[in-house]
Amino acid sequence: PPAARAERAAAALGLGRELFAGTYPQRLALALHDPSDAIRSLVAYHVAELGLADLEPELARVEDERPGFVREVIERAREALREAATPEAAGVA
């Protein structure tokens, strides 16, 4: 089953069960602190793609942790979330 495979993979990678606890947005928030720049970038992009505005404060916290391209991806993700939250983006005049 997928859950069993995920647990075996987490154990092999030395990850704890907390990776699989909580809601999907909570797991994305945890993944924003992954040591991999690629993972952080993908997660930041995905947060913006899903429009998870509740994670914008977490993106802001993580933004200062990594310089370079990760910071740029996070900045763009935050900008996309802010733009989606404006009345113009929602079609409200």
C-alpha positions in Angstrom: 0.0 0.0 0.0 1.2 3.6 -0.6 1.2 4.5 3.1 3.5 1.5 3.8 5.9 2.4 0.9 6.0 6.0 2.2 6.9 4.9 5.7 9.6 2.6 4.4 11.0 5.4 2.2 10.9 7.9 5.2 12.8 5.3 7.4 15.4 4.8 4.7 15.9 8.5 4.4 16.1 9.0 8.1 12.9 11.0 8.2 10.4 10.9 11.1 6.8 10.2 11.1 6.1 13.9 11.4 6.5 14.1 7.6 3.3 12.2 7.2 1.3 13.8 10.1 -1.1 16.7 9.6 -2.9 18.2 6.6 -1.4 18.6 3.2 -0.6 22.3 3.7 1.0 21.5 7.0 3.3 18.9 5.3 4.1 21.5 2.6 5.1 24.0 5.4 7.4 21.3 6.8 8.9 20.6 3.4 9.7 24.3 3.0 12.5 23.7 5.6 14.0 20.8 3.7 17.8 21.1 3.4 17.5 20.6 -0.4 17.3 23.8 -2.4 15.4 21.9 -5.1 12.8 20.7 -2.7 12.3 24.1 -1.2 11.9 25.7 -4.6 9.4 23.0 -5.8 7.4 23.3 -2.7 7.3 27.2 -2.8 6.2 27.0 -6.5 3.5 24.4 -5.6 2.2 26.5 -2.7 1.7 29.4 -5.1 0.2 27.1 -7.7 -2.4 25.9 -5.3 -3.0 29.4 -4.0 -2.3 28.4 -0.4 -2.3 32.0 0.9 -2.3 30.7 4.5 1.3 29.6 3.9 2.5 33.0 2.8 3.9 33.8 6.4 5.8 30.5 6.3 7.2 31.4 2.9 8.3 34.8 4.3 10.1 33.0 7.2 11.9 30.6 4.9 12.8 33.3 2.4 15.6 34.6 4.6 17.1 31.1 5.2 18.5 30.6 1.7 20.1 33.1 -0.7 20.2 32.8 -4.5 17.7 31.1 -6.7 15.6 29.6 -3.8 15.0 33.1 -2.5 14.0 34.2 -6.0 11.5 31.3 -6.3 10.0 32.1 -2.9 9.7 35.8 -3.8 7.9 34.9 -7.0 5.6 32.5 -5.0 4.8 35.2 -2.5 4.1 37.7 -5.2 1.8 35.3 -7.0 -0.2 34.7 -3.8 -0.5 38.4 -3.2 -1.7 39.0 -6.7 -4.3 36.2 -6.4 -5.6 37.9 -3.3 -6.3 41.3 -4.9 -9.9 42.1 -5.8 -8.8 42.7 -9.4 -7.6 39.1 -9.7 -10.8 37.8 -8.3 -12.8 39.8 -10.9 -14.3 42.2 -8.3 -14.3 45.9 -9.2 
